Amino acid sequence: MPILKVKRKGYVSMDREFLIRKDLSLKAKGLLAHMMTLPDNWRFTIDGLVHCHKESKTAISAALKELEQLGYLRRRYPRNEHGRIDHAEYTVCDIPIHEYETLVVDWSDNNAQKGEDL
C-alpha cells in the first residue's frame, strides 16, 4: 500500500523544552512560540505584540518579563548619539540564552568537506 506524504509549508522547528516546563506559564509559552515564528529581521515592540494577540499590554509585558527572568529573552536598549534610547533589541531563543551561548559547534570547512557529523 502506498504511503501518502503531505508536505505543507509554514512549519517552524523549535526545541520543545520550553513547552514542557512547569515553571513557565501557558501565556509565556505561547508568546515565545509565536515570537520564534517571526522573521529574523522583525522589530519587536510591546505594542506590536499586543496588535498580534488578544492579550492586553499588561499581559504581554508580564509574559515578556517572565521569559526574560527564565532566560529565553534578552532585551537591550541601545542609545543614539544624543544618549536617548533609540529602540529595543530583543534576542529570543527556544532554550535559555546562556545555554545557547555555551553550545560549541565546529563549522570549519574541514569538517564540512570530510562529511563528519557535528
C-alpha positions as CSV (number, residue, x, y, z in Angstrom):
1,M,0.0,0.0,0.0
2,P,1.5,3.4,-0.9
3,I,2.2,5.9,1.8
4,L,0.8,9.3,1.2
5,K,3.0,12.1,2.4
6,V,1.5,15.5,2.6
7,K,4.0,18.4,2.7
8,R,2.8,21.7,3.9
9,K,4.7,25.0,4.0
10,G,4.9,27.2,7.0
11,Y,6.5,24.9,9.6
12,V,8.8,26.1,12.3
13,S,11.3,23.9,14.1
14,M,12.0,24.7,17.7
15,D,13.1,22.9,20.8
16,R,10.2,21.6,22.9
17,E,12.0,22.1,26.2
18,F,10.2,25.4,27.0
19,L,6.8,23.9,26.1
20,I,7.1,21.2,28.8
21,R,8.4,23.4,31.6
22,K,6.1,23.7,34.5
23,D,7.6,26.9,35.8
24,L,6.6,28.8,32.6
25,S,3.1,30.0,32.2
26,L,1.0,29.0,29.2
27,K,0.8,32.7,28.2
28,A,4.6,32.9,28.1
29,K,5.0,29.6,26.2
30,G,2.5,30.8,23.6
31,L,4.2,34.2,23.2
32,L,7.6,32.6,22.9
33,A,6.4,30.1,20.3
34,H,4.8,33.0,18.3
35,M,8.0,35.1,18.6
36,M,10.0,32.2,17.3
37,T,7.9,32.1,14.1
38,L,8.5,35.7,13.2
39,P,11.2,36.7,10.6
40,D,14.7,37.3,11.9
41,N,14.5,41.0,11.0
42,W,11.3,41.5,12.9
43,R,11.5,44.6,15.2
44,F,9.8,43.6,18.4
45,T,7.8,46.1,20.4
46,I,5.2,45.5,23.1
47,D,2.6,47.5,21.1
48,G,3.4,45.3,18.1
49,L,2.9,42.1,20.0
50,V,-0.3,43.4,21.5
51,H,-1.5,44.1,18.0
52,C,-0.8,40.5,17.1
53,H,-2.6,39.0,20.1
54,K,-5.8,39.2,22.1
55,E,-3.9,39.9,25.3
56,S,-3.6,43.3,26.9
57,K,-0.4,45.4,27.0
58,T,-0.1,44.4,30.7
59,A,-0.4,40.7,29.9
60,I,2.2,40.9,27.1
61,S,4.6,42.8,29.3
62,A,4.2,40.2,32.1
63,A,4.8,37.3,29.7
64,L,7.9,39.1,28.4
65,K,9.2,39.7,31.9
66,E,8.7,36.0,32.7
67,L,10.6,35.0,29.6
68,E,13.4,37.4,30.5
69,Q,13.6,36.1,34.0
70,L,13.9,32.5,32.8
71,G,16.5,33.4,30.2
72,Y,14.5,32.9,27.0
73,L,14.5,36.6,26.2
74,R,17.2,39.3,26.4
75,R,16.4,42.9,25.8
76,R,19.0,45.6,25.1
77,Y,18.3,49.3,24.7
78,P,21.0,50.9,22.5
79,R,21.3,54.7,22.8
80,N,21.6,57.2,19.9
81,E,24.2,59.9,19.6
82,H,22.1,62.1,22.0
83,G,22.1,59.5,24.7
84,R,18.4,58.6,24.3
85,I,17.2,55.1,23.9
86,D,16.7,54.6,20.2
87,H,14.9,51.2,20.2
88,A,14.8,47.9,22.0
89,E,16.7,44.9,20.6
90,Y,15.2,41.5,21.5
91,T,17.1,38.3,21.5
92,V,14.8,35.3,21.7
93,C,15.7,31.7,21.9
94,D,13.8,28.4,22.4
95,I,16.4,27.3,25.0
96,P,17.7,29.6,27.7
97,I,20.1,32.0,26.0
98,H,23.0,31.3,28.4
99,E,22.7,27.6,27.4
100,Y,22.7,28.5,23.7
101,E,25.8,30.7,24.1
102,T,27.7,27.8,25.6
103,L,26.9,25.4,22.7
104,V,30.1,24.6,20.7
105,V,29.6,23.9,17.0
106,D,32.5,23.5,14.7
107,W,31.5,25.0,11.3
108,S,35.0,24.8,9.9
109,D,35.4,23.8,6.2
110,N,37.5,20.7,7.2
111,N,34.5,19.0,8.9
112,A,32.1,20.0,6.1
113,Q,34.5,18.7,3.4
114,K,35.0,15.4,5.3
115,G,31.3,15.0,5.8
116,E,31.7,14.4,9.5
117,D,28.8,14.8,11.8
118,L,28.9,17.9,14.0
